[in-house]
């Protein structure tokens, strides 16, 4: 009796254990199916996570996996470098792609991009590409092939130039000084086209490496200086220009201290006769390099002349007196010029 009860109890335990095992297995299979379906509906994007713990569920729902490697389609990815072994340029670039033509001046612009490293879709063929980084640029031909290289690197060998200007030992006031940059080819700068004109001091100008000539003008006349600079690839070159000059204001008057005559034509020449400046007005003001000058005032068909001298830092007023010679035919009349004592002057 006792043995029978034990067998019956044991069989019941076996039957109960079998049921529990079947239920557990069924629950596991259901959980596995749900997890698999969830992963199939929400693929995790390829690439770095946007945060320290990875993308959230809401972000993953709208994320598309992008295949890495060369972009699809025929074309070329453009990359610009400062130097051959330098860093990649990440901003400030302008790319222009032209269809290569055998006829000079007939190239057609196909694409333009301001992205740092754009992928330009192009059919197979030969193209001319220009990469511009400020005033530094490089133009060369490339060949686009269906199985060609994934990118084209343009080594610009570019550097920077910053020009500072001093007047009277102090930084020039805004608008007082401007300068132009020319390629240093051994010729007079005026015979070459300027790379940049009217540049303001303290700006960084991007240029290809090489030697350049700077022509800096203080004011609007002849107070200028020239300097040669060398720009090195991947480096910033800084140069300071020290200007000398004085400011002169001109008046044509009938008497000393009188009112200035309107609509007067003015011509300023050096002592040797070189033309410096021409202007029209009652009270023209010009910054002149230190030296001696001849000033000519023309009014009412008469011409009045005299000489004056200006020194560095001067701020003078030159009064040209009108005189009557009795001539009615507009003959030249020489008159005196009154120069008021100079005052302290550093910037116009």
Helices and strands as residue ranges (DSSP letters): H 2-41, H 57-61, E 75-81, E 93-99, E 108-113, E 119-121, E 125-133, E 136-144, E 151-155, E 158-167, E 170-171, E 177-183, G 189-191, E 196-200, E 204-208, E 210-218, E 224-231, E 236-243, E 246-253, E 265-270, E 275-280, E 285-288, E 291-299, E 302-310, E 315-321, E 333-334, E 337-339
